[in-house]
Amino acid sequence: MPNDALTENQSGSRRFAPLGIIFGLLGLLLFVYFVSRAGVGEIISNIQRLGAGFVLILAVSSTRYIVRALAWTRCV
């Protein structure tokens, strides 16, 4: 019986893989659309205008995700 549960679990995760690929591609296409609409040069010039502040913004925003991931790891 444990082998049946393992087989069901593996097939269930494969069932969602095509949906994940579709949403991943849609997200990538949306990203490309917005970058092309804004213009790569405009994005680069704005990042340069921010300077070191851009790195600070990335550090602060990524810290939240790292702390939450560590908290969930400890909870599980």
N, C-alpha and C positions, 0 to 999 in steps of 0.2 A: 504493500500500500504506500509506503514512503516514496517509492520510485514514481508512482502515479502523480503524487502531489508535486514532485520535482519537475516532471514532464509538463504538467499543467502550468506551473509557474514560468517555465522557460517559454512555452508557446504563448502565454499571455503577454510576456514582455516583448516578444517578437511581433505580436499583433499591433502594438502601438508604434513600432519603429517606422513604418511608412508615414504615419501621421506626423511623427516628429521630424522626419525628413521634409515633408511638405511644409510644415510651419517654419522650419529652419530656412528653407529656400525663400519662402514668402518674406521672412524677416530680413534676409540678405538683400532681396530685391527692393524692399522698402528702404533699407539703408542706402543702397546705391542710388535710388531715386532722389532721396533727400540730399545726398552729397552732390549729385550732379545738378540739382536745382539750386543749391546754395553756391556751388562753385568751389573747386578744390583750392584755388588761390585765395578766395575769401576766407575759407576755414583756416588755412595756414597763416594768413596775415593776422587774423584774430588771435590765434594761439601765440604768435610772436608778440603781439601787443600785450597779452597777459604776462608773458615771460615766466618768471619763477612762480608766479601765482597759479599758473596752470598746473604745475606739479603739486602745489599745495592743495588745490581743489581735488585733484585725483587722489592724493593721499588721504584726505579727510573722507571723501566719499567711499573709498575702498575699505577704510578701517571699519565702517559699519558692517559691511558684508563679511569681513573676516571675523569680527567679534561674534556676529550672529551664527556663522558656520561653526565656530568653536563652541558656542553655547549649545547648539543643537547636537553637536557631537557628544558633549558631556551629558546631555539629557538622555540620549539614546543609549 
